């Protein structure tokens, strides 16, 4: 059996695992449920991690117990108490492998650039920004959890629910979000949102799942939804700028990986975020990931097994050509004269 390593990327929505050869060749993939220890608890986290790794091992036709190294890149792993619990769980499941537990955003950076260099911004259920410079210094912003973070799917969904409630009170502008959200949740009136929102089974992911709808309504020109999306984009851009300044990336061009379900799955939202970033951090070179975060975790496992990661390639082109922010058309005001008025 050829030597192999395991990489895992897990968060509040799903867990992805890969099996790589020590040369970095992809041998197998697997998927499990959410593995954010803070959100789902230890038993569910353990089950999701094992299911994802087992499925990847079956596809690769290898035994997990023979892995040379394993890296779990998990949401919440940046907190010392949870990281220690995860390391103990990792040692229990894979006692023979060299192991490490890192934050999911580090794996997003490594997968996105192919090296430990640059900045990654993740916007999915949660949101965070992380960067490393050539000397190995790191900085991060966000990642405080769903009650604090801005620019995340949960933040956008919650802001939309607030807007619907405020519109129902006649305290703010009416919005298409009311009709769309009620239809999506199979509700008849705004007052039914109270029962839905505070139901004991309600999960962070349920609220985050409303974010794509908000993006869609904003793209159609709804003013309230547009304001929510603009504020979310600005929040992510502020965090990118904060990390860039701490690493002194504001003095030279640097790769900026855009990842997470909202940024990868919704080009309109991605364009709004890029526009906001360019006004605050013009040295950023936004790009889509070369590889996903599970591969990034696998590459970190390759490094853990004794092989150095490559330096970033100049061939990794940014999403669009360098243009001064003032020379770009505003994504949010295109066809403004054709948008509905109140």
Secondary structure, DSSP 8 states (H G I E B T S, - for coil): ---EEEEEEE-SS-EEEEEEETT--EEEEEEES---HHHH-HHHHHHHHHHHHHHHHHHHT--GGG-SEEEEEETTTTSHHHHHHHHHHHHHH-TTSEEEEEEHHHHHHHHHHSSS-EEEEEESSSEEEEEE-TTS-EEEEE-S-TTT-SSSHHHHHHHHHHHHHHHHTTSS---HHHHHHHHHTT-SSTTHHHHHHT-TT--HHHHHTTHHHHHHHHHTT-HHHHHHHHHHHHHHHHHHHHHHHHTTGGGS-EEEEEESHHHHH-HHHHHHHHHHHHHH-TTEEEEE-SS-HHHHHHHHHHHHTT-------TTS--SS----GGGS--GGGTTGGGS---
